[in-house]
């Protein structure tokens, strides 16, 4: 039974997140594509800096197509984006989550620039002052230019799916700069693509040990623990993350997933509801987790309500089709008294 539950949720597990993403296919069928240069700026037109997450969303939905992270100049690139409509969502430490307007990738523009204005969060200075002593922030670490160039070259190879060459370049980058958390995170991503679980986990644990506040590595490591079904380790790591950032919707969603897998259905529902209460930018998959937890408790009406909320937030795409199949099956199951 637990194995079937795991299969149900694994359809909604996001892949590991590299710093730079290349996109192919999509609604344009791979016949035409363009490049999008995203510039993240503050209201005073100053660039934001590195390590803000930029997620490319399909149309006006919350269906993620790919994600990447800003460089030191607040810039993020998406390459070979299929023709269609998109928007981006920007989030990260020290800012309020922001979304762009809809924009179109078409055959008339091979390359286009998109500017997204973000605002500093009121708690950003307090969070910076409350950082754990002795840790190195990836956004503040002075990385040698040679290491940065090696990382950039590795990201180009990741975009081409040349995993072996990317791994060699990243290993050179961390040899030049042993405290380069971003490079270790990307190395973990590459090892995942190479089906080398042991070295994947080792690289991500190293990244998190160097910078516990580097969200991409933190989330990727949790997903490794989920995939390997070491739920206790995933929960311990998430508790540390939530103690520092209790309103992080990504961490709360992962916690709901972990608690579901452990059979703690009420706790999973509670975590998912916290996600929904945070903002309009929360991950829609939290409603799916809540629905599956309600199903395990034979609370079909609540499960259907969560599925319906998911579809309101994410009406299109393969995940929406999967939810509609789940709803059709659920409507044929009689409810049990609670």
VOPAGU-2260 file (C-alpha; in pm, 1 decimal, decimal comma):
REM VOPAGU-2260
SITE   aa  ch    i         X         Y         Z
SITE  UNK   A    0       0,0       0,0       0,0
SITE  UNK   A    1     279,7     243,5      90,5
SITE  UNK   A    2     449,3     167,6    -243,1
SITE  UNK   A    3     131,5     263,7    -429,6
SITE  UNK   A    4     110,2     587,4    -231,8
SITE  UNK   A    5     469,8     666,2    -323,6
SITE  UNK   A    6     400,3     605,7    -691,8
SITE  UNK   A    7     104,2     842,1    -677,7
SITE  UNK   A    8     305,2    1130,3    -536,2
SITE  UNK   A    9     622,2    1075,4    -736,2
SITE  UNK   A   10     438,6    1205,0   -1043,2
SITE  UNK   A   11     443,5    1544,9    -874,1
SITE  UNK   A   12     805,9    1547,3    -757,5
SITE  UNK   A   13    1003,1    1820,1    -935,8
SITE  UNK   A   14    1341,7    1730,2   -1083,9
SITE  UNK   A   15    1659,5    1859,9    -928,4
SITE  UNK   A   16    1723,1    2224,6    -999,2
SITE  UNK   A   17    2036,0    2333,0   -1181,8
SITE  UNK   A   18    2142,2    2696,1   -1198,0
SITE  UNK   A   19    2078,9    2727,1   -1569,0
SITE  UNK   A   20    1814,7    2555,6   -1778,2
SITE  UNK   A   21    1769,5    2481,5   -2147,1
SITE  UNK   A   22    1419,3    2426,7   -2277,7
SITE  UNK   A   23    1298,9    2228,2   -2577,0
SITE  UNK   A   24     961,5    2121,1   -2709,6
SITE  UNK   A   25     649,4    2255,7   -2537,1
SITE  UNK   A   26     340,9    2389,7   -2704,2
SITE  UNK   A   27     542,6    2494,5   -3005,3
SITE  UNK   A   28     626,7    2127,3   -3069,5
SITE  UNK   A   29     996,9    2210,2   -3087,2
SITE  UNK   A   30     951,8    2364,5   -3434,0
SITE  UNK   A   31    1045,6    2716,0   -3323,6
SITE  UNK   A   32    1194,6    2869,2   -3013,8
SITE  UNK   A   33    1360,2    3177,3   -2867,8
SITE  UNK   A   34    1580,4    3291,6   -2584,4
SITE  UNK   A   35    1456,6    3497,5   -2288,7
SITE  UNK   A   36    1691,0    3715,2   -2082,0
SITE  UNK   A   37    1532,9    3798,9   -1745,0
SITE  UNK   A   38    1663,0    4103,8   -1556,3
SITE  UNK   A   39    1555,4    4120,1   -1191,2
SITE  UNK   A   40    1575,8    4471,5   -1050,5
SITE  UNK   A   41    1467,0    4666,5    -744,6
SITE  UNK   A   42    1222,5    4957,0    -764,9
SITE  UNK   A   43    1518,6    5198,3    -781,1
SITE  UNK   A   44    1639,4    5017,6   -1098,3
SITE  UNK   A   45    1940,5    4863,4    -922,4
SITE  UNK   A   46    2010,8    4499,8   -1003,6
SITE  UNK   A   47    1940,9    4248,1    -728,1
SITE  UNK   A   48    2242,3    4017,8    -735,2
SITE  UNK   A   49    2279,9    3641,3    -731,1
SITE  UNK   A   50    2082,8    3335,6    -617,6
SITE  UNK   A   51    1722,9    3448,0    -666,3
SITE  UNK   A   52    1508,8    3169,5    -810,9
SITE  UNK   A   53    1342,5    3244,7   -1145,6
SITE  UNK   A   54    1071,5    2998,1   -1253,4
SITE  UNK   A   55     930,5    2998,4   -1606,0
SITE  UNK   A   56     556,5    2923,1   -1597,8
SITE  UNK   A   57     333,5    2808,9   -1882,5
SITE  UNK   A   58      85,9    3079,9   -1978,3
SITE  UNK   A   59     -96,7    3222,2   -1678,3
SITE  UNK   A   60    -100,3    2887,1   -1497,3
SITE  UNK   A   61     123,4    2768,1   -1213,2
SITE  UNK   A   62     271,0    2491,7   -1429,7
SITE  UNK   A   63     651,5    2522,6   -1407,7
SITE  UNK   A   64     841,3    2472,7   -1732,4
SITE  UNK   A   65    1193,9    2527,1   -1598,2
SITE  UNK   A   66    1379,7    2724,4   -1336,6
SITE  UNK   A   67    1715,0    2893,4   -1302,4
SITE  UNK   A   68    1889,9    3139,7   -1070,0
SITE  UNK   A   69    2013,7    3494,9   -1113,5
SITE  UNK   A   70    2382,6    3570,4   -1150,2
SITE  UNK   A   71    2570,5    3848,9    -972,7
SITE  UNK   A   72    2405,2    4106,0   -1199,7
SITE  UNK   A   73    2051,2    3988,0   -1131,0
SITE  UNK   A   74    2023,5    3824,9   -1471,8
SITE  UNK   A   75    1883,9    3480,6   -1560,8
SITE  UNK   A   76    1860,1    3318,4   -1902,3
SITE  UNK   A   77    1621,2    3065,0   -2053,5
SITE  UNK   A   78    1738,9    2919,4   -2382,3
SITE  UNK   A   79    1542,4    2750,1   -2659,5
SITE  UNK   A   80    1202,2    2831,7   -2512,9
SITE  UNK   A   81     927,9    2687,5   -2733,6
SITE  UNK   A   82     684,3    2927,2   -2898,8
SITE  UNK   A   83     397,6    3012,8   -2664,5
SITE  UNK   A   84     286,0    3235,0   -2376,3
SITE  UNK   A   85     468,8    3240,9   -2042,1
SITE  UNK   A   86     530,0    3436,0   -1725,7
SITE  UNK   A   87     806,0    3413,8   -1466,2
SITE  UNK   A   88     796,4    3406,8   -1086,4
SITE  UNK   A   89    1094,1    3538,9    -888,8
SITE  UNK   A   90    1155,5    3443,7    -525,1
SITE  UNK   A   91    1440,4    3421,7    -278,0
SITE  UNK   A   92    1593,3    3547,7      42,7
SITE  UNK   A   93    1538,4    3914,6     115,9
SITE  UNK   A   94    1262,8    3983,7    -138,4
SITE  UNK   A   95     888,4    3946,3    -170,3
SITE  UNK   A   96     789,4    3692,3    -435,8
SITE  UNK   A   97     705,2    3869,6    -762,8
SITE  UNK   A   98     552,1    3761,7   -1093,2
SITE  UNK   A   99     594,1    3914,7   -1436,1
SITE  UNK   A  100     322,3    3999,8   -1683,8
SITE  UNK   A  101     241,2    3746,9   -1955,9
SITE  UNK   A  102     482,8    3755,1   -2246,1
SITE  UNK   A  103     499,1    3569,6   -2575,5
SITE  UNK   A  104     781,2    3379,7   -2738,5
SITE  UNK   A  105     729,1    3384,1   -3113,0
SITE  UNK   A  106     923,3    3345,5   -3434,6
SITE  UNK   A  107     955,9    3722,5   -3480,8
SITE  UNK   A  108    1195,7    3759,9   -3186,5
SITE  UNK   A  109    1485,7    3518,4   -3152,7
SITE  UNK   A  110    1595,5    3688,2   -2830,6
SITE  UNK   A  111    1406,4    3914,3   -2592,4
SITE  UNK   A  112    1467,3    4078,5   -2256,1
SITE  UNK   A  113    1219,6    4078,7   -1968,5
SITE  UNK   A  114    1248,6    4307,4   -1664,2
SITE  UNK   A  115    1092,7    4202,5   -1334,0
SITE  UNK   A  116    1080,1    4448,5   -1044,0
SITE  UNK   A  117    1099,1    4304,4    -692,3
SITE  UNK   A  118    1073,8    4463,0    -349,0
SITE  UNK   A  119    1288,8    4394,7     -45,3
SITE  UNK   A  120    1102,8    4204,2     224,5
SITE  UNK   A  121    1061,1    4387,5     557,6
SITE  UNK   A  122    1241,0    4106,5     739,0
SITE  UNK   A  123    1540,8    4086,7     506,0
SITE  UNK   A  124    1774,1    4285,7     729,7
SITE  UNK   A  125    1661,7    4090,8    1035,3
SITE  UNK   A  126    1715,0    3758,7     858,6
SITE  UNK   A  127    2061,6    3863,2     752,7
SITE  UNK   A  128    2149,0    3957,9    1107,6
SITE  UNK   A  129    2011,8    3626,6    1230,8
SITE  UNK   A  130    2221,8    3410,2    1002,2
SITE  UNK   A  131    2390,4    3115,9    1163,4
SITE  UNK   A  132    2740,9    3206,7    1280,7
SITE  UNK   A  133    3028,7    3046,6    1097,9
SITE  UNK   A  134    2828,9    2969,4     781,4
SITE  UNK   A  135    2926,1    3107,3     443,6
SITE  UNK   A  136    2652,8    3269,5     239,0
SITE  UNK   A  137    2677,8    3184,9    -129,6
SITE  UNK   A  138    2558,1    3534,8    -215,4
SITE  UNK   A  139    2847,4    3689,3     -18,1
SITE  UNK   A  140    3123,0    3441,6     -94,0
SITE  UNK   A  141    3400,1    3587,5    -309,9
SITE  UNK   A  142    3435,1    3324,6    -579,2
SITE  UNK   A  143    3750,6    3343,0    -794,0
SITE  UNK   A  144    3683,9    3438,2   -1153,8
SITE  UNK   A  145    3839,8    3112,4   -1274,3
SITE  UNK   A  146    3587,6    2911,2   -1074,0
SITE  UNK   A  147    3300,4    3120,9   -1207,2
SITE  UNK   A  148    3413,9    3065,2   -1564,5
SITE  UNK   A  149    3432,5    2690,4   -1505,1
SITE  UNK   A  150    3080,6    2696,4   -1360,3
SITE  UNK   A  151    2951,0    2888,2   -1662,0
SITE  UNK   A  152    3111,5    2638,6   -1898,4
SITE  UNK   A  153    2962,6    2351,2   -1698,8
SITE  UNK   A  154    2617,3    2511,1   -1718,3
SITE  UNK   A  155    2651,2    2529,0   -2096,1
SITE  UNK   A  156    2728,4    2156,0   -2101,6
SITE  UNK   A  157    2432,9    2087,3   -1870,2
SITE  UNK   A  158    2209,6    2268,7   -2119,0
SITE  UNK   A  159    2345,5    2036,5   -2391,0
SITE  UNK   A  160    2302,9    1732,6   -2161,0
SITE  UNK   A  161    2674,5    1658,0   -2181,2
SITE  UNK   A  162    2676,4    1524,2   -1827,0
SITE  UNK   A  163    3027,5    1377,8   -1820,1
SITE  UNK   A  164    3195,2    1695,0   -1943,1
SITE  UNK   A  165    2980,9    1906,6   -1709,7
SITE  UNK   A  166    3090,4    1693,4   -1413,8
SITE  UNK   A  167    3457,9    1735,4   -1500,9
SITE  UNK   A  168    3422,2    2112,9   -1527,9
SITE  UNK   A  169    3237,5    2134,3   -1194,9
SITE  UNK   A  170    3499,6    1923,5   -1021,3
SITE  UNK   A  171    3760,7    2166,4   -1148,8
SITE  UNK   A  172    3550,8    2457,8   -1019,3
SITE  UNK   A  173    3536,5    2318,2    -664,7
SITE  UNK   A  174    3906,4    2237,5    -679,8
SITE  UNK   A  175    3969,9    2607,5    -746,3
SITE  UNK   A  176    3713,7    2715,8    -484,4
SITE  UNK   A  177    3639,3    2440,2    -228,2
SITE  UNK   A  178    3363,6    2654,3     -68,6
SITE  UNK   A  179    3161,4    2698,6    -388,8
SITE  UNK   A  180    2818,0    2575,5    -277,5
SITE  UNK   A  181    2654,6    2653,1    -612,6
SITE  UNK   A  182    2906,6    2435,8    -798,0
SITE  UNK   A  183    2848,7    2145,7    -557,6
SITE  UNK   A  184    2472,3    2182,5    -609,1
SITE  UNK   A  185    2512,6    2164,8    -986,2
SITE  UNK   A  186    2745,0    1868,1    -948,7
SITE  UNK   A  187    2470,0    1692,5    -754,6
SITE  UNK   A  188    2227,5    1766,6   -1037,8
SITE  UNK   A  189    2468,8    1621,3   -1292,7
SITE  UNK   A  190    2524,6    1307,1   -1087,6
SITE  UNK   A  191    2146,5    1264,0   -1064,7
SITE  UNK   A  192    2129,1    1269,7   -1444,1
SITE  UNK   A  193    2410,5    1013,2   -1452,2
SITE  UNK   A  194    2220,7     787,6   -1207,1
SITE  UNK   A  195    2504,3     808,7    -954,7
SITE  UNK   A  196    2299,2     836,7    -636,8
SITE  UNK   A  197    2587,2     808,9    -391,4
SITE  UNK   A  198    2789,1    1093,9    -541,8
SITE  UNK   A  199    2474,1    1297,3    -602,8
SITE  UNK   A  200    2388,0    1286,4    -234,2
SITE  UNK   A  201    2748,8    1352,4    -133,5
SITE  UNK   A  202    2771,3    1663,8    -351,8
SITE  UNK   A  203    2441,3    1804,9    -224,9
SITE  UNK   A  204    2526,1    1738,5     138,8
SITE  UNK   A  205    2853,0    1923,4      81,9
SITE  UNK   A  206    2667,0    2219,0     -71,2
SITE  UNK   A  207    2427,1    2237,4     223,7
SITE  UNK   A  208    2711,0    2208,2     475,0
SITE  UNK   A  209    2886,8    2503,2     307,6
SITE  UNK   A  210    2574,5    2718,8     288,7
SITE  UNK   A  211    2267,3    2603,1     485,1
SITE  UNK   A  212    2074,5    2900,3     345,0
SITE  UNK   A  213    2129,8    2810,9     -20,4
SITE  UNK   A  214    1776,6    2704,0    -111,2
SITE  UNK   A  215    1844,0    2513,4    -435,8
SITE  UNK   A  216    2085,7    2269,3    -270,6
SITE  UNK   A  217    1863,8    2241,5      37,1
SITE  UNK   A  218    1556,8    2148,9    -166,4
SITE  UNK   A  219    1749,3    1915,0    -394,3
SITE  UNK   A  220    1887,4    1724,0     -96,7
SITE  UNK   A  221    1540,0    1687,5      54,8
SITE  UNK   A  222    1420,1    1544,4    -276,4
SITE  UNK   A  223    1706,3    1293,0    -273,0
SITE  UNK   A  224    1600,5    1178,6      72,9
SITE  UNK   A  225    1241,2    1154,5     -48,1
SITE  UNK   A  226    1340,9     954,0    -351,6
SITE  UNK   A  227    1552,4     719,8    -138,2
SITE  UNK   A  228    1267,0     699,2     116,9
SITE  UNK   A  229    1486,8     817,0     402,6
SITE  UNK   A  230    1198,1    1021,9     533,2
SITE  UNK   A  231    1336,6    1082,6     881,1
SITE  UNK   A  232    1644,5    1253,6     733,9
SITE  UNK   A  233    1425,7    1462,9     503,3
SITE  UNK   A  234    1204,5    1571,9     792,2
SITE  UNK   A  235    1503,7    1661,2    1011,7
SITE  UNK   A  236    1651,6    1875,3     735,5
SITE  UNK   A  237    1319,3    2046,5     667,8
SITE  UNK   A  238    1267,3    2122,3    1035,1
SITE  UNK   A  239    1600,4    2305,4    1035,5
SITE  UNK   A  240    1500,5    2500,8     727,7
SITE  UNK   A  241    1157,6    2590,7     864,8
SITE  UNK   A  242    1301,7    2698,9    1199,1
SITE  UNK   A  243    1493,5    2968,8    1010,8
SITE  UNK   A  244    1221,7    3040,4     750,9
SITE  UNK   A  245     881,6    2921,3     882,6
SITE  UNK   A  246     683,7    3071,9     593,9
SITE  UNK   A  247     883,4    2918,5     310,1
SITE  UNK   A  248     616,6    2767,3      86,5
SITE  UNK   A  249     858,7    2530,1     -86,9
SITE  UNK   A  250     982,7    2388,8     243,9
SITE  UNK   A  251     628,5    2354,3     377,0
SITE  UNK   A  252     520,2    2173,2      59,7
SITE  UNK   A  253     811,1    1931,6      89,6
SITE  UNK   A  254     728,4    1880,1     457,7
SITE  UNK   A  255     369,3    1795,5     364,5
SITE  UNK   A  256     504,4    1542,5     113,3
SITE  UNK   A  257     736,4    1384,8     372,7
SITE  UNK   A  258     461,9    1364,3     633,7
SITE  UNK   A  259     227,5    1205,8     382,0
SITE  UNK   A  260     486,2     942,2     297,1
SITE  UNK   A  261     535,9     869,7     666,8
SITE  UNK   A  262     160,3     815,5     705,1
SITE  UNK   A  263     110,6    1128,4     916,8
SITE  UNK   A  264    -190,9    1241,0     718,9
SITE  UNK   A  265    -328,3    1505,9     955,4
SITE  UNK   A  266      15,8    1666,6     976,1
SITE  UNK   A  267      47,4    1661,5     596,3
SITE  UNK   A  268    -292,1    1829,5     560,5
SITE  UNK   A  269    -194,5    2092,9     816,9
SITE  UNK   A  270     131,7    2171,5     636,4
SITE  UNK   A  271     -46,5    2192,7     300,4
SITE  UNK   A  272    -306,4    2430,0     445,1
SITE  UNK   A  273     -26,2    2654,1     575,0
SITE  UNK   A  274     109,8    2667,8     220,5
SITE  UNK   A  275    -227,9    2771,4      81,2
SITE  UNK   A  276    -264,5    3046,0     342,8
SITE  UNK   A  277      68,5    3210,1     259,8
SITE  UNK   A  278      14,2    3385,2     -72,9
SITE  UNK   A  279    -110,9    3352,1    -428,4
SITE  UNK   A  280     235,0    3230,0    -533,4
SITE  UNK   A  281     225,2    2902,6    -342,2
SITE  UNK   A  282     294,8    2568,3    -517,4
SITE  UNK   A  283     -30,8    2419,1    -644,0
SITE  UNK   A  284      97,7    2068,8    -570,6
SITE  UNK   A  285      28,9    2132,8    -200,7
SITE  UNK   A  286    -341,1    2084,2    -278,5
SITE  UNK   A  287    -265,6    1751,8    -443,8
SITE  UNK   A  288     -80,2    1630,4    -134,8
SITE  UNK   A  289    -367,4    1742,0      88,4
SITE  UNK   A  290    -616,4    1564,1    -138,6
SITE  UNK   A  291    -420,1    1238,4    -124,1
SITE  UNK   A  292    -397,5    1265,6     253,9
SITE  UNK   A  293    -774,7    1318,1     278,5
SITE  UNK   A  294    -820,5    1013,3      58,7
SITE  UNK   A  295    -619,1     800,5     300,3
SITE  UNK   A  296    -849,8     916,4     578,7
SITE  UNK   A  297   -1156,7     829,2     365,2
SITE  UNK   A  298   -1263,2    1194,3     359,6
SITE  UNK   A  299   -1369,8    1204,7      -3,6
SITE  UNK   A  300   -1550,4    1538,9       2,9
SITE  UNK   A  301   -1243,7    1719,9     135,4
SITE  UNK   A  302   -1022,6    1534,3    -112,0
SITE  UNK   A  303   -1241,4    1643,0    -403,1
SITE  UNK   A  304   -1235,0    2003,8    -279,7
SITE  UNK   A  305    -853,7    2001,6    -274,4
SITE  UNK   A  306    -838,3    1847,7    -622,0
SITE  UNK   A  307   -1075,3    2118,2    -748,8
SITE  UNK   A  308    -860,0    2390,9    -592,2
SITE  UNK   A  309    -556,2    2240,4    -762,4
SITE  UNK   A  310    -732,0    2259,3   -1099,7
SITE  UNK   A  311    -829,1    2622,8   -1040,8
SITE  UNK   A  312    -462,9    2706,2    -990,6
SITE  UNK   A  313    -326,6    2470,1   -1255,2
SITE  UNK   A  314    -601,5    2397,5   -1511,0
SITE  UNK   A  315    -379,0    2273,9   -1793,8
SITE  UNK   A  316     -95,6    2029,1   -1845,3
SITE  UNK   A  317     -21,1    1663,7   -1766,7
SITE  UNK   A  318     -51,3    1712,7   -1391,4
SITE  UNK   A  319    -399,9    1857,8   -1433,3
SITE  UNK   A  320    -496,2    1557,7   -1648,7
SITE  UNK   A  321    -368,1    1324,7   -1377,0
SITE  UNK   A  322    -577,4    1504,7   -1115,0
SITE  UNK   A  323    -889,5    1477,1   -1330,8
SITE  UNK   A  324    -830,5    1100,9   -1353,1
SITE  UNK   A  325    -798,1    1085,7    -973,5
SITE  UNK   A  326   -1120,5    1280,1    -931,3
SITE  UNK   A  327   -1308,6    1047,6   -1166,2
SITE  UNK   A  328   -1195,8     745,6    -965,8
SITE  UNK   A  329   -1272,8     911,9    -633,8
SITE  UNK   A  330   -1631,3     992,1    -730,0
SITE  UNK   A  331   -1695,7     618,4    -764,8
SITE  UNK   A  332   -1576,3     545,1    -408,0
SITE  UNK   A  333   -1839,0     569,4    -129,8
SITE  UNK   A  334   -1738,1     786,5     164,2
SITE  UNK   A  335   -1675,7     626,5     501,7
SITE  UNK   A  336   -1807,2     787,4     821,5
SITE  UNK   A  337   -1544,2     975,3    1019,2
